[in-house]
Amino acid sequence: MKTPPPLRIGPLQIEHPVMLAPMAGYTNRPFREICRHFGCEMAYTELTVAEGVARRLPPTLFYLNTSSREGFTGAHLYAAQPDSIERAARVVEETGRFALLDINAGCPVRKLTSKGAGAALMRSPETLYAMIRAAKNATSLPVTVKTRIGRSPHTGEMLEIAHAIQEAGADAITVHARYACDRHKGPAHWEKLALLKQALHIPVIGNGGVHSPELALRMFDETGVDGVMIGRAALGHPWLFAAIRAALRGETWNEPEPEEKIDWILEHARRFAELMNDAPRKITARLSPEEHACRLFRPHLACYLHAIPGARHLLREYNQINTLADLERILEECRAL
Ligand SMILES: Cc1cc2nc3c(=O)[nH]c(=O)nc-3n(C[C@H](O)[C@H](O)[C@H](O)COP(=O)(O)O)c2cc1C
């Protein structure tokens, strides 16, 4: 396998096209920064409601918080109406902090689909088309779409949707190679990625089931995609990006020592607390910024503890951390393992 060439999305050039997937509850600023440290050049915000961005609601805009310690960041938005995306796109561009705007057309959660957003857009290629046009008219940022290979194996809309996305002028498409009805379970159908790559001329970013450097190489090789997006495998394991980067360059890579990993876990939580210091009052009204940060950090901690050999017994405590001192106590136990 040759090193994949840089990925161009409009004027954007991503030298090492292995990106962090948008994951609600996880891909907030501190995690993106840490993934960047380990070589991930491009990441996406958590899923953010376009209408809230359009109205500049402070709690919604807080989801779009970024820092200079990140790499390229995509604002990952959902909407049911082209008008919401159009107004939100102006706000996103105005911030001057985003490399691109990404529209969600794959999330199967009812809260979105019941309103016609997320995976429901696969039922309505015309709306998706209009949404992309609206975004393109409102911003000079590249506009991309994250979708799936269809709603179910029986609906057969994949190519129609992909062509609608391309013809509307999207600068790239990311495809999670599972059906919406399968959520995140079951095998990823990489052969569909190969098919899409053949059918489209815009860049195709493949996603689904990559959890090792070998699988990242295989996805590039077997499907011909222009970029690979990593989701769950990065949780508790941000150094995976460094491992993949080394593998793509044919270099050897040394996994960080357990001590270094533990230092990063603490750093991750500290950065969360820093972030929450800037949160709008509405978000931190009930809890102190530190306590709020620790609560939001709990799912990350669970992922980290899963990945540390011998630390699983500490999982019963992850849901009780309220302060950084609580976390430090758990991490001291990890250091002693
Ligand atoms: C906790 C969690 C939250 C997610 N949130 C989003 C989201 O907000 N938007 C989206 O497009 N995909 C979301 N996804 C899907 C991922 O971006 C990705 O497509 C999926 O996990 C498949 O990739 P993987 O097999 O590498 O994990 C989420 C996945 C998980 C596990």
The ligand as a Gaussian input file, in Angstrom:
#p B3LYP/6-31G(d) Opt

LIG

0 1
 C      -21.493000       7.884000      20.842000
 C      -21.596000       8.146000      19.368000
 C      -22.103000       9.345000      18.918000
 C      -22.219000       9.593000      17.554000
 N      -22.681000      10.798000      17.136000
 C      -22.736000      11.075000      15.809000
 C      -23.149000      12.350000      15.342000
 O      -23.480000      13.228000      16.113000
 N      -23.161000      12.567000      13.996000
 C      -22.801000      11.592000      13.102000
 O      -22.823000      11.829000      11.892000
 N      -22.406000      10.382000      13.523000
 C      -22.353000      10.108000      14.833000
 N      -21.915000       8.906000      15.265000
 C      -21.465000       7.923000      14.275000
 C      -19.949000       8.038000      14.041000
 O      -19.612000       9.301000      13.514000
 C      -19.486000       6.950000      13.057000
 O      -20.151000       7.153000      11.843000
 C      -19.816000       5.553000      13.567000
 O      -19.436000       5.387000      14.908000
 C      -19.137000       4.479000      12.696000
 O      -17.750000       4.586000      12.763000
 P      -16.897000       3.547000      13.665000
 O      -17.284000       2.152000      13.211000
 O      -15.463000       3.914000      13.346000
 O      -17.257000       3.802000      15.087000
 C      -21.830000       8.612000      16.616000
 C      -21.318000       7.403000      17.080000
 C      -21.199000       7.161000      18.427000
 C      -20.638000       5.849000      18.884000

